[in-house]
């Protein structure tokens, strides 16, 4: 069946780094825009970063610009989120989603039907 599986979350100190992975199975990601979303307790879901199917176009929410980098390797059916200079406010469950026939901007607003299970990121001293 169609699946997206996130991995790479964990507990890190402020200023630390994590790399999240979103691996697809049951379908190939090369025709899908992919986005990373997060939800923290008491907050609405937020679109963190999205990437076009080719990887040429990206979007970042203002709070992570300069710290996070989204990338993809279609050869291994995986999208990554490199997270540097982590802050306590980055603490959340991070989800990836995939959608075809869409743009980067639309992906982060209307992410479609394919979602992973989420991975917990906790930034704390």
VENQUIHU-V887955 format. One record per residue. N is the residue number from 0. D_FIRST is the distance of its C-alpha to the first C-alpha in Angstrom with 2 decimals. Layout:
n={N | N}
d_first={D_FIRST | D_FIRST}
This chain:
n={0 | 1 | 2 | 3 | 4 | 5 | 6 | 7 | 8 | 9 | 10 | 11 | 12 | 13 | 14 | 15 | 16 | 17 | 18 | 19 | 20 | 21 | 22 | 23 | 24 | 25 | 26 | 27 | 28 | 29 | 30 | 31 | 32 | 33 | 34 | 35 | 36 | 37 | 38 | 39 | 40 | 41 | 42 | 43 | 44 | 45 | 46 | 47 | 48 | 49 | 50 | 51 | 52 | 53 | 54 | 55 | 56 | 57 | 58 | 59 | 60 | 61 | 62 | 63 | 64 | 65 | 66 | 67 | 68 | 69 | 70 | 71 | 72 | 73 | 74 | 75 | 76 | 77 | 78 | 79 | 80 | 81 | 82 | 83 | 84 | 85 | 86 | 87 | 88 | 89 | 90 | 91 | 92 | 93 | 94 | 95 | 96 | 97 | 98 | 99 | 100 | 101 | 102 | 103 | 104 | 105 | 106 | 107 | 108 | 109 | 110 | 111 | 112 | 113 | 114 | 115 | 116 | 117 | 118 | 119 | 120 | 121 | 122 | 123 | 124}
d_first={0.00 | 3.78 | 6.22 | 9.98 | 12.28 | 16.01 | 18.73 | 22.47 | 24.01 | 27.07 | 30.72 | 33.07 | 36.63 | 37.67 | 37.94 | 35.25 | 32.11 | 28.40 | 25.65 | 22.23 | 19.14 | 15.86 | 13.40 | 10.30 | 7.50 | 5.21 | 8.27 | 11.91 | 14.02 | 17.21 | 17.34 | 16.46 | 19.02 | 18.14 | 20.10 | 21.11 | 22.25 | 24.18 | 25.57 | 28.62 | 30.33 | 32.45 | 31.16 | 28.96 | 25.76 | 26.84 | 25.40 | 26.42 | 25.52 | 23.56 | 23.31 | 23.07 | 20.74 | 23.64 | 24.75 | 28.16 | 28.20 | 27.75 | 28.66 | 29.87 | 31.22 | 34.90 | 34.77 | 32.75 | 34.37 | 35.98 | 34.09 | 30.36 | 28.88 | 25.47 | 24.39 | 21.55 | 21.05 | 18.83 | 19.57 | 17.56 | 14.97 | 16.60 | 18.78 | 21.64 | 24.12 | 27.42 | 29.41 | 33.13 | 36.14 | 34.12 | 35.87 | 35.65 | 34.55 | 31.33 | 30.30 | 27.11 | 23.46 | 21.77 | 18.43 | 16.74 | 15.32 | 14.51 | 15.77 | 16.87 | 20.31 | 22.04 | 24.73 | 25.11 | 27.29 | 25.08 | 22.02 | 23.98 | 25.10 | 22.18 | 19.00 | 16.62 | 13.43 | 11.21 | 12.64 | 12.65 | 14.38 | 17.68 | 20.26 | 23.88 | 26.69 | 30.18 | 33.30 | 36.41 | 39.61}
